[in-house]
Amino acid sequence: MTVTPRSIFAAVFGLILGMAILKFGNPVILDHQIEAPKDFAEAITVSWPAQWGQIAVFVASLAGGLLYLLDPSSRGLRPARILWLTPLLWFGWQRFAAGRTVDAGLSGPTQVHFAACVACYLTGLLLLSRKGSPPLMLVFLLGAFLVCLVKGANQHQVEFKRDRQTLVEGERTGWREFPAEVVEQMKRESLIIQTNGVDIANPIILLKLQRGRIHGTLVYPNALAGAILLLLPVTLAWTVFGTGELRPAIRRVLIALVTFLGLGCLYWTGSKSGWLIALAVIGFRLFQFPIPRRTRIAVLTAVAVLGLLAFGIRFHSYFSAGATSVGARFDYWRAAVATAAAHPATGTGPGTFQRPYAQIKSPTAEMARLVHNDYLEQFSDSGIIGGLLYLTWIGALVAAVGRHALNPGKPIFQAMALGVLAWLAQGFVEFGLYIPALSWTAFTLAGILAALPVQPRKQSESDSCFD
């Protein structure tokens, strides 16, 4: 492949998104709690401040802008006005709403994060949609995603069991066998807390380790489920359609390994919404298979029955306990609607839901920092206009991206579209918009797809799965 400024740019931006998956998996409103790593060892093992990623995104986007202006060959297709004007209007309104926020300490970082989201989206829309750019960008992104899955699998098989045993043993011995610096570090990480002057293992951490819900390199299990919904379809598509030159045996092993890692990690996250959305995506894709109608209906019915049966078995104890997280989400949503009604003009400020919620939440409800619904949060945080602008942008994206999902002309682009739509669907019950690793990646992919026309599938065996 010829090295050009455009190819270098695509590779660099893919590297930035890959690092986001590995290092920027925390909600942006918690960025003040993320300390910069002190040495190389920490840089490998811990999360990084989102500001580092934001700087990288802005610098790369500016470089891409110069490339767009100076090199006509790097310019992408001309998208409809609604696809680029609406996100700019939405971000402008976020800036306006932030000037009337109830907490500048929360709205400031959220504004910068939203700017990075729009920058990623416009970069995908105007630059990365050019022929040859998606594979260069995806190679680093999907590589990082696989590292994240391996991390999640290791948590399930090794880390959580080892860490729980360590805490239980330390509590039994009174931490006498632990070096003092290790104990201090465990206290800083809240693995050890003090009760009545005695150091004990944090019971909340012990419970989480016992439940074994993995999170990979992201903040918590449902965030990892969001990453899997977003990136597993395109990872599998590339594995199936982009490895034709490998030996059949190696190719089959690779496909089986990626499938096992992806679906296994989704199962181990314990994400209810992730499971149901994934089942819907699988059903949709099966419905498009060129097989007789009766066979297709039979296969779809079998998949639905087996999937829902497995869902019932997997989460039986959760529903027996009263499905507490479902009830909690309804309380968050009720509070978001009430906040939007009380502040219809500009809301309470980007990223500030926790402030009004602390005052109006049900006495029995646990505290939440975000609404667990990206769409309602826009109305709560930035008022009716901010919410409508975001819905308009997302609606335009669903229409543009959905064309690729409905047309299997290019398997890779269809898989990307299914992933983006699945992630947007999860936004009704989660807060992926506020997690850089997810939102930067999703909006970049959405921008690419929004700019690309739907292509009929060619029959040539040598035809690239991209071009």
Order of alpha helices (4+ residues) and beta strands (2+ residues): alpha-alpha-alpha-alpha-alpha-alpha-alpha-alpha-beta-beta-alpha-alpha-alpha-alpha-alpha-alpha-alpha-alpha-alpha-alpha-alpha
